[in-house]
């Protein structure tokens, strides 16, 4: 039993250190949207009705202060952004809606920018979008990995119909005093890979589950 317990502790930490996502679950970069977003299944029913315009609310940036950096076999503790999203469609269930996002340095820029990222909502809560932002306030690349995050989303039903864009939402993802920020004290790295099992460790497990789900769907 002791050997089994040790294996459970070591293996996830080693895997998670290389498996954390910095984009929403099932994120797909888009090359173009001129003809609409490709449907996830054939539209045999002539569905041409677009989903409702999404409404974004309750943005929150969870910043990890002094967290594990992923040294050794430990899992790194990453900053996390979440926002509630509400949209409906007459045929596609809310849990099956996808979202396409546009980003910018301001609300105006985000509203005018091309839509470049297609993704599912949080796999555990279809009414929420979740995105990993990187470690220690370090932001890079595009999309959700921004210090000042401004974006819009449009809902996409199973027939590929795209809704109007949501109103743009902006959040400072590095300020510890912003109204949309929650600061959490991190944990030191564990010698045996168990130092991140609380708090960010559970988030890491969710990230791994998202990755496994993506591979299964492919």
N, C-alpha and C positions, 0 to 999 in steps of 0.2 A: 504494500500500500504506500509506503514512503517513496519508493521508486516511481510509482504512478503519479503521485502528487508533484514530485519534482519535475517530471516530464511535462505535466500540464502547465507548470509555471514557466519553464524554459522555452518551450517550443513557440507559443504564441508571441512572446516578446521578440524573439529573433526574427520571426516572420513579419510582425507588425512594423518593425523598424524600417522595412523596405516596402511596405504596402500601403502607407497612408496616402490618401488622395488630397490634392490641393484644389480640386474642383468638385462641383456637386456630383452625386451618384449618377452614373451613366452619361456623363457629359460627352457631347459629340461636337467638335468644331464644324461649322457649316461653311461650305464653299460658296453657296449662293442661296438666295431665297426668292428669286424672281418668279419662279413658278409655284411657290408655296413650299412648305416643309414636306418631304416625302412621308407618305402614310406608313404606319406600322403594319397595316393589313389592307387588303384590297377593299375598296369601297363598293360593295355590291348593292348597297341600298340607296345610292344616289344622295348621300348626305352632303348638303352644301351649306348647311347652317353653321355659322361660326360660333365658337364659345363666347361667353360673356367676357367683357373687359376685366382682367384681374385687378384685385384690390390688394395692395401691400400694406402691412401693418406690423407693429411690434418688432422693429429691427433690434437686434442685440449682437454686440461683439463680445465674446468671452476671451479675455486676455489672460494668459498664464504668466504669472510672475515668478521668476526663479525656477522654472521647470526643468525637467530632465532634457538634456540635449541629444539623447539617443546614443550615448556612449556605451560601448560594450554591447551587451545583448538587450539593453533596456529600450523601451519604446520612447520616442521623443514626444513631448507634450506640445500640441499645436494650438494656436489661436483658432477660434471658430466663430463663424458668422451665421446667424439664423434670422429668418423673417417669415412672418405668417403670410400666406397667399390664399386668396379666395376667388374661385372662378367656377362657373357651371357650364354644362353643355346638355342639350336635349337628348343626346344619345350616349355620349361617352361619360362614364362614371368619373367622379372627381379624382379617384385614386388612379385612373388611367390617363388623365391629362398629362401632357408634357409641357415644357415651357421653353421659349426661346428668348434670349436676353441680349440687350445692347448696353454698352458701358461708355462712360465718359468721365471727364474731370469735374463736370457740373451737371445739374439736372437738364439744362438746355442741350448740352453736348450729348448726354445719354439718350435723350428723346429723339435726336436727329441722327444718331450713329447707326450704322448697319447692325442688323441682328446677327450675332456671330456664334452663339453658344446654345446648343439644344440639350436639355437634360430633363430627367424625371424629378419630381419633388422628393422630399425625404422619404426613403423607403419605409420608415416606421410611422410616418405621419404625413399623409398626402396634402395636408393643409399647411405645410411648412417647407421652406427651402433652407438647405444647410450647405455651407461651403467651408472647407478648411482654408485658412489664410496663410499658413506658414508658421514659423517658429520665432518667438522673441520679437514680435512686431516687424519681422523682416517680410517685406512684400516684394513680389517680382512678377514678371510675365504680364498677362492681361486678365481681363475679366474680374473675378472676385478678388484677385490678389493685388489690391490697391490700398494705399494709405487713406485716400479720400475716395470712398466707394460710392459712385452714382450709377444707377442702372434702372432699366425698365424691363418688364417681362410681358410676353404675349402668350396666351394659352393655345395649345395645339391639340385638337381632338384626334381620334383614331383614323379619321378619314383624311387627315392632313390639313383641315381648315384652321386658319390662324386668326386669332382674335385681334381686336385693337390692342395697342400697347397700354400697359398700366401707366398711371402717373409716375414720374421718376421719383426714386427714393435715394437719398444721400445719407451716408454715415461715415464718421471718422473712425477708422479701424485701428488707430494707434493711440489715441488719447485715452488716458485712464480716467479723466474727469468728465468725458462726454456723457450726456444723458442716456445714450444707447449702449454704454459699456458696462460690463461686469468684470471685475478683476478677481481672479482665483489664484491662491497661493499654490505653486507647483510642488512637486516632490523630487527629492534627489534621486539620481539614477541608482538602481539596485545592482549589487554585485552579481546576483543570479538572474537578473532580468525581471524582477518582480517589483521594482521600485515605482513603476507607473501603473500599478494595478488599480489604484484608487483614482477617481476623478478622470484624468485624461486617459487612463488605461481603458476605462469603459468606453470612452469616445473612440479610442483606437480600435476596439473590437467592432464597433459599429462601422467604422471605415472599412475594415477588412471584410465585413459581411457585405457591404455595398460592392466591393470589388469582386467578390465571389458571385454575387447576383448578376453582375454585368457579364461575367464570363459564361454563366449558365445560359443567359438569354441569347448570347451569340452562338 
